[in-house]
């Protein structure tokens, strides 16, 4: 098939690679000058386990205290825009979390997310070895726990990981400090969860590297190409897309929308309203001050719902949850991130100069699973709504979409990710 992909973030590039490897003729349209310029630019690069990334699935964040806002430390700030839509999404997220806590057992969503993560890890490691890529990979993931209650709260997720065969080591506070000797003395620590087969990488660098592999497989990338309009196929006509500056629409057998936050602008005129909401966050990258003061592994500070990782010669900390339209940067959130970095890994980063701040957008569904599959309109396919886990599940989602488009049996029940599952 002649397939168009809209968007060249980590999801779009992975999708292009998978479809090109399946012998399709693939063209990627990207409105920026290169790949990975938006949501894929400054995230933490956490590659697993996805279930223990903040805001991965409902019901795992810290104890709820409000009738409308989930999470004690990860409280979302309601933003401008459609307040009713924000509250509706929060209510759906909260309801899904209640079901998890009521049963206190792994859910189908958890199992699906881990299956996507494992598929992605296998592909990434193979790709990086084959192409001798170095995306600043950090081996091993460590989830810091501030109390035994947090450990108990994560029991459904840990059971899901155990059922999937994901190796996990529970560490006490002393063992945690031996594994991470640079941890600050003021850090409240009950223990940690160590995942030796997981890790993190520079997400933007990994995406740019995979673009090379996708091009080698035959995919074409057209940058600085703004897709203005989509036209479904049907009645003997192929799907079409309209580019800014061109009079005639381009025809394709299928169009895959991987445009993240921009997808609604293309889909709403077609009567499609993907059940996602924009969740904005921050990524702070600062020059490394001293290697011995930096973490050895990818870190999630579960009490604070923050991710910290050393990527090359920089420290990166990612946090924040703001709903609605993107607003000016929230100084209090940024100051909290700086304070926590200095507490958990004191002296690891230079914060006085050379700091880069990324204000990114994650598109999240109410059940934590992405929207992967047919849209319901002829020739229009979706790969959207990956939330906080885009880097960790991009390859798995791309593989599954390729299976669906070629009518092959896949490694996961496609109904779990069906874009039409919300009705």
Long-range contacts (C-beta under 8 A, 24 or more apart in sequence): 1-25, 1-253, 1-254, 1-405, 2-27, 2-238, 2-251, 2-252, 2-253, 2-254, 3-27, 3-252, 3-253, 3-254, 3-255, 3-256, 3-405, 4-28, 4-29, 4-239, 4-241, 4-250, 4-252, 4-254, 4-255, 4-256, 5-29, 5-255, 5-256, 5-258, 6-227, 6-230, 6-241, 6-255, 6-256, 6-257, 6-258, 6-259, 6-263, 6-266, 7-257, 7-258, 7-259, 7-260, 7-262, 7-263, 8-32, 8-34, 8-35, 8-36, 8-211, 8-221, 8-223, 9-35, 9-36, 9-37, 9-38, 9-39, 9-40, 9-207, 9-258, 9-260, 9-390, 10-36, 10-39, 10-40, 10-203, 10-206, 10-207, 10-210, 10-390, 10-391, 10-394, 11-40, 11-258, 11-260, 11-383, 11-384, 11-386, 11-390, 11-394, 11-397, 11-398, 12-256, 12-258, 12-259, 12-383, 13-207, 13-210, 13-211, 13-214, 13-394, 14-210, 14-394, 14-395, 14-397, 14-398, 15-256, 15-258, 15-383, 15-397, 15-398, 15-401, 15-402, 16-211, 16-214, 16-219, 16-221, 17-210, 17-213, 17-214, 17-217, 17-219, 17-398, 18-395, 18-398, 18-399, 18-401, 18-402, 19-219, 19-256, 19-398, 19-401, 19-402, 19-405, 20-214, 20-217, 20-218, 20-219, 21-217, 21-402, 22-402, 22-406, 24-405, 25-218, 26-214, 26-218, 26-219, 26-220, 27-219, 27-220, 27-221, 27-222, 27-252, 28-214, 28-219, 28-220, 28-221, 28-222, 29-222, 29-225, 29-227, 29-241, 29-243, 30-221, 30-222, 30-223, 30-224, 30-225, 31-224, 31-225, 31-226, 31-227, 31-262, 32-223, 32-224, 33-223, 33-224, 34-208, 34-223, 35-207, 35-208, 35-211, 35-221, 35-223, 36-203, 36-204, 36-207, 36-208, 38-260, 38-261, 38-360, 38-361, 39-260, 39-261, 39-360, 39-361, 39-362, 39-363, 39-390, 40-203, 40-204, 40-207, 40-390, 40-391, 41-203, 41-204, 41-358, 41-360, 42-204, 42-283, 42-285, 42-316, 42-318, 42-356, 42-358, 42-360, 43-203, 43-283, 43-318, 43-358, 43-360, 43-390, 43-391, 44-200, 44-203, 44-283, 44-298, 44-307, 44-308, 44-309, 44-316, 44-318, 44-391, 45-135, 45-136, 45-138, 45-200, 45-201, 45-202, 45-203, 45-206, 45-298, 45-309, 45-311, 45-316, 45-391, 46-141, 46-200, 46-298, 46-300, 46-307, 46-309, 46-388, 46-389, 46-391, 46-392, 47-117, 47-120, 47-121, 47-124, 47-141, 47-198, 47-199, 47-200, 47-201, 47-298, 47-391, 47-392, 48-117, 48-118, 48-120, 48-121, 48-141, 48-166, 48-195, 48-197, 48-198, 48-199, 48-392, 49-114, 49-117, 49-141, 49-157, 49-161, 49-166, 49-195, 49-198, 50-113, 50-114, 50-116, 50-117, 50-388, 50-389, 50-392, 50-393, 51-110, 51-113, 51-114, 51-157, 51-160, 51-161, 52-141, 52-143, 52-154, 52-157, 52-193, 52-300, 52-302, 53-300, 53-307, 53-388, 53-389, 53-392, 54-300, 54-305, 54-306, 54-307, 54-319, 54-321, 54-388, 55-279, 55-305, 55-321, 55-362, 55-364, 55-387, 55-388, 56-113, 56-368, 56-387, 56-388, 56-389, 57-96, 57-100, 57-107, 57-109, 57-110, 57-113, 57-157, 57-367, 57-368, 57-369, 58-93, 58-94, 58-95, 58-96, 58-97, 58-100, 58-366, 58-367, 58-368, 59-96, 59-97, 59-98, 59-99, 59-100, 59-101, 59-156, 60-97, 60-100, 60-153, 60-154, 60-156, 60-157, 61-97, 61-305, 62-150, 62-153, 62-302, 62-303, 62-305, 63-149, 63-153, 64-94, 64-97, 68-94, 70-94, 70-97, 71-305, 71-321, 73-303, 73-304, 73-305, 74-305, 74-321, 75-321, 76-279, 76-321, 76-322, 76-323, 77-321, 77-322, 77-323, 77-330, 78-323, 78-324, 79-280, 79-322, 79-323, 79-324, 79-325, 79-326, 79-327, 80-324, 80-325, 80-327, 81-324, 81-325, 82-324, 83-324, 85-277, 86-277, 86-323, 86-324, 89-277, 89-323, 89-364, 89-366, 90-323, 92-366, 92-367, 93-366, 96-366, 96-367, 96-368, 100-156, 103-156, 104-155, 104-156, 105-156, 105-159, 106-156, 106-157, 106-159, 106-160, 106-163, 107-156, 107-160, 108-416, 109-367, 109-368, 109-369, 109-416, 110-156, 110-157, 110-160, 111-160, 111-163, 111-164, 112-369, 112-412, 112-413, 112-416, 112-417, 113-368, 113-369, 113-389, 113-393, 114-160, 114-161, 114-164, 114-166, 115-164, 115-396, 115-411, 115-412, 116-370, 116-389, 116-392, 116-393, 116-396, 116-397, 116-400, 116-412, 117-389, 117-392, 117-393, 117-396, 118-164, 118-166, 118-396, 119-395, 119-396, 119-399, 119-411, 119-412, 120-392, 120-393, 120-394, 120-395, 120-396, 121-197, 121-198, 121-392, 123-395, 123-396, 123-399, 124-201, 124-206, 124-395, 127-210, 127-213, 128-209, 131-209, 131-212, 131-213, 133-206, 133-209, 135-201, 135-202, 135-203, 135-205, 135-206, 135-209, 136-201, 136-202, 136-205, 136-311, 136-312, 137-199, 137-200, 137-201, 138-199, 138-200, 138-201, 138-297, 138-298, 138-309, 138-310, 138-311, 139-196, 139-199, 139-297, 140-194, 140-195, 140-196, 140-198, 140-199, 140-296, 140-297, 140-298, 141-194, 141-195, 141-198, 141-199, 141-200, 141-297, 141-298, 141-299, 141-300, 142-176, 142-179, 142-180, 142-192, 142-193, 142-194, 142-195, 142-295, 142-297, 142-298, 142-299, 142-300, 143-192, 143-193, 143-195, 143-299, 143-300, 143-302, 144-176, 144-187, 144-189, 144-192, 144-299, 144-300, 144-301, 144-302, 144-303, 144-344, 145-189, 145-190, 145-191, 145-192, 145-193, 145-302, 145-303, 146-188, 146-189, 146-190, 146-302, 146-303, 147-188, 147-190, 147-303, 148-190, 148-191, 150-190, 150-302, 150-303, 151-190, 151-191, 151-193, 154-193, 154-302, 158-193, 166-195, 166-197, 166-198, 167-195, 167-196, 167-197, 168-193, 168-194, 168-195, 169-193, 169-194, 169-195, 169-196, 170-194, 179-296, 179-297, 180-295, 180-296, 180-297, 180-299, 182-292, 182-293, 182-294, 182-295, 182-296, 182-345, 182-348, 183-344, 183-345, 184-342, 184-343, 184-344, 184-345, 184-346, 186-343, 187-343, 187-344, 188-303, 194-297, 198-298, 199-297, 199-298, 200-298, 200-309, 200-311, 201-311, 201-391, 202-311, 202-312, 203-390, 203-391, 206-391, 227-259, 227-266, 229-266, 229-269, 230-255, 230-257, 230-266, 230-267, 230-269, 230-270, 230-380, 232-270, 232-377, 232-378, 232-379, 232-380, 233-378, 233-379, 234-378, 234-379, 238-379, 239-378, 239-379, 239-380, 252-379, 253-379, 254-379, 254-380, 254-381, 254-405, 255-379, 255-380, 255-381, 256-381, 256-382, 256-383, 256-401, 257-375, 257-380, 257-381, 257-382, 257-383, 257-384, 258-383, 258-384, 259-384, 260-361, 260-363, 260-384, 261-361, 261-363, 263-363, 263-382, 263-384, 267-375, 270-377, 270-380, 272-375, 272-376, 272-377, 272-380, 274-363, 274-371, 274-382, 274-384, 274-385, 274-419, 275-365, 275-366, 275-371, 275-385, 275-422, 276-363, 276-364, 276-365, 276-371, 276-384, 276-385, 277-323, 277-363, 277-364, 278-323, 278-324, 278-325, 278-326, 278-361, 278-362, 278-363, 278-364, 279-321, 279-322, 279-323, 279-361, 279-362, 279-363, 279-364, 279-387, 279-388, 280-320, 280-321, 280-322, 280-323, 280-326, 280-327, 280-359, 280-360, 280-361, 280-362, 281-318, 281-319, 281-320, 281-321, 281-322, 281-359, 281-360, 281-362, 282-318, 282-319, 282-320, 282-329, 282-330, 282-333, 282-334, 282-337, 282-357, 282-358, 282-359, 282-360, 283-316, 283-317, 283-318, 283-357, 283-358, 283-360, 284-316, 284-317, 284-318, 284-334, 284-337, 284-338, 284-341, 284-355, 284-356, 284-357, 284-358, 285-311, 285-314, 285-315, 285-316, 285-355, 285-356, 285-357, 285-358, 286-314, 286-315, 286-316, 286-341, 286-349, 286-350, 286-351, 286-354, 286-355, 286-356, 287-313, 287-314, 287-315, 287-349, 287-350, 287-353, 287-354, 287-355, 288-312, 288-313, 288-314, 288-315, 288-348, 288-349, 288-350, 289-347, 289-348, 289-349, 289-350, 290-347, 290-348, 293-345, 293-346, 293-347, 293-348, 294-345, 294-348, 294-349, 295-345, 295-348, 299-344, 301-340, 301-344, 304-336, 304-340, 306-337, 306-340, 308-341, 308-344, 308-345, 310-348, 314-349, 315-341, 315-345, 315-348, 315-349, 317-341, 326-359, 326-361, 329-357, 329-359, 362-386, 362-387, 362-388, 362-390, 363-387, 364-388, 365-422, 366-422, 369-416, 369-417, 370-397, 370-417, 371-417, 371-418, 371-419, 372-397, 372-400, 372-401, 372-404, 372-414, 372-417, 372-418, 372-419, 373-401, 373-404, 373-414, 373-417, 373-418, 373-419, 374-404, 374-419, 375-419, 375-420, 376-419, 376-420, 381-405, 382-419, 384-419
